[in-house]
Amino acid sequence: MSAPPVLRLLGQFRLELDTEPVELCRNGQRLLAFMALRGRVSRTVLAGTLWPEVTEGHARGSLRTTLWKLPRNQPPLIGCCGDVLLVTPDLRVDVHTLTRTALGVVEGCGPPPGVHPPLSLLTSEDLLPGWDEDWVLMERERLRQLRLHALDALAEALVGQDRPALAMEAAWASVHAEPLRESAHRALVAAHLAEGNIGEAVRHYEAFSRLLDEELGVEPSPRFARMLPVRPGDPDGHAALPLFR
């Protein structure tokens, strides 16, 4: 039995048939990527999205040509049902794997104790870097937000499992992706506190507080301050550490 087709959209576009990479023209890549993200699309919507600056007739002609140039796979990568085009359910798409994993973490179905958390997947490359079409930008931002929520939730779950070192890795990944996101910093401070490193927790809080003041002119939330067993800014405390390691 042949291997299912695989489409990689995180990082550079890559289509694999029978585990071998297949070259596609630019329009073929755009069409397959859009269809893989949507699942099913009408010909009118697809043509208008991929070729928005030409007449409808020209756009539909470009769509027919691009579909004809796709690999002759069995079953075909793109099927049709009237005016609707559908992606074969056999196609394995890395974006869908990421989405399922991230949603599972957010919904509280993170890794059980002893199982390595999905950090490599949650910190993988962005969707199709360098592609600047509106439909790519919107989906890229959706995935970025989903990853951030999943990393925060994963860090919290790992603290609860008494795995603070892995919790810090998840929290740091979220911090580096969005340095002004308080929830990521709260997760990192929670991991420090779980290890009993109160000084580290306070110094990180103070560094984040300075960053917020410099960038936005605001303070961390009262919820964040209440996490600390000592008052931040105590004159007897240590000098703040750099925010990023």
N, C-alpha and C positions, 0 to 999 in steps of 0.2 A: 504494500500500500504506500502511495506517495505521501510525502509530508505536506501538510496544509500550507497554503500561501501565507507569507508573513509580510506585513507592512510596518516599517519603522518610521515614525514621524517625530519622535523625540530626538533632536539632533538633526543630522542630515537625512534627507529622504532616501529610503532604501526599500526596494521590493525584492523579495526572495520567492522563487518558484522552485520547488524540489530542492530547497536549501541553497540554491544558486542565485546570486544577484542578477537582476534583470535591468537593463538600461531602458529608460523611458524618455521621450522628448519632454520638454518643459510643460507643454499643455497636458500631456498625459499624466505627469506628476500632479499638476494642479487638479485635474479632474478626479484622479483616484484619491488624493488627499481629501478633497471636499466631500466626496461620496463616503469615504471611510468615516469621517467625522459625523456626517448626518445620517447615514444608513440608507435612507430613501429620499429621493428628491424628484420633483417634476422636471421634465425637460426644459420647460420655460424658465423656471427658477434657476436651474443649473446653467443654462446658456446665458441668462441675463447677469448672473453673478460672475461667471468666469470671463465673459466678454461684454462688459457693461458699456463700452464706448462705441459700439457699432450697432447697426440696425438689428432688429430681431431676426430677420431672415439670414443675415450674415452670421450672427451668433449661433443660430441653429445649424448652419452649415459647418461652422468650425467645430461644433459639438459632434456632429456626425463623423467628421473626419477624424477627430481625436478618438472617438469610440472605436472606429475601424482600426486604428493603429495600436490599440491595446493588445497585449499578448493573447493568443488564442488558447485560453486555458479551459480545462473541463473539470468542474463547471466553470462557466465564464466568470471573470472577476466582477463584471457588471451585467446584471440581467435587466429585463424590462417587463413591465406589466401595464400595457396601454401607454399612457404618457408618463408613467412613473418609472424611474430607474432605481434599481436596488443593488446593494453590495451583496455578494455571495456570503452566506453565514459561515463559510469555511475560512474566510480571511481572518487571520490573527493580527490585531492592531495593538501596538504597544500603548497607545493613548487609552484604550479601553481597559487594559490591565492596570495602568496607573489609576484611572478613575475608580475602578472597583476597589482597589486596595486602599486608596485614600478615603473613599466613602466608608469603607469598613472600619477604618481607624476612627474616623469622626463619629461614627455611630456606636462606638464602644466595643467594636469587635477587633481590637488590636491583637498582637501576638500573645499567646499564653506564656506564662513564666517558663523560662528555659529556652524558648524559641527566639532566634535572632530577629530583631525588628526589621521591617522593610526599608531601611534607611537608604540603600543604594537606589531603589526605585523612586523614593520620594525626593531624592536629591539629584535625579538624572537631569539631562539637558532639557532646555526649553523646547517648545513646539516649533519646529521648522525655523530655526534662527536665520535671519536674513530675508525671510519672506515678509513683505510689508503690506499685503492686501488686507482689506478691512476684515474679512471673514477669518483670516489667520490671526490677526491682532486680537480680535474678540475672544477667540477660543484659547489663545495663549494666555490672556489675562484670566480667563475662567480657571484654567489649569493652575496658574500661579497662585490664585487665591485658595483653591482647593488644597494644594500642597501645603501652604502656610497653615491652614486650619488643621490639616492632618499631622503636621510636624508638632504643632502645639499640643494637640490631643495625645500624640504618641509620647511626647516628653512627660506629660502629666501621668499617663498610664504607667510609664516605666518608673517614675518616682514611687507610684503606688505599689509597684512590684519590688521595691527596694533594689532597683538597678540604676542608681544615680549617674554612673559614668555614661551609660548609653542614653539616659535622659538628657545629659548635657550635650551629647552629639546631636540629638534631634533638635534641642533648643538652639544650639549654635547655628545649625543649618538654617533655621527660621530667622535668627537674628541677622545673619549675613545676607539673606535674601531680602529682608526688609528691616533695616536697622532701627526705624522709629516705631516698630510694632511692639506695643507694651506687653501683649500676651506672651510673646516669645521671651522677653526679658523676665517676666514673672516665672515662666517655666524654668529658666536657667537659675534664678534665685532659689526656687523650690528645690532644685537638685542640690545646690550648695547646702541648703539647710538640712536636707535629708542626710547629708554626710557629716553634719555637725560643724560645717565650716561657716560660722556666723560672720567672721570677718570678711571672707570672700563675698558672702551674700550682701553685706552692707556696702562694701566697696563697689560692687557691680551696680547696686541700686543708685549710689551717688554718681557714678559715671554716666548711667543712663539719664539721671535727673539733669546733669549738666548738658548732655546732648539735646534733650528735649528743650531746655531753656535756650540754648544757642540756635537751634533750628526752627523752633515753633513758638518760643516764648511762653511755654506752659510747663506745668509740673506733672509728675506721675500721679495717677489716680490715688485717692485715699485707700482703695482696696490694696494697691501695691504696697503702700507704706505700712499697712497693718500686718503684712506678712512677716515683718522683721521683728525679732524679739528685743532689739535695742533701737533707740531713736537714731535715724540717719543724721549725719552731721555732728555727732557728739564730738566735742573737742578732744576727748581722750581717744577717739578712734584713730585708725591708721590712715595714711594717705590713700586716696582712691587709686585703684589700678586702672590701666588702660581698658577701654570698653572692648576692644577686639584683640584677640591673641594672635 
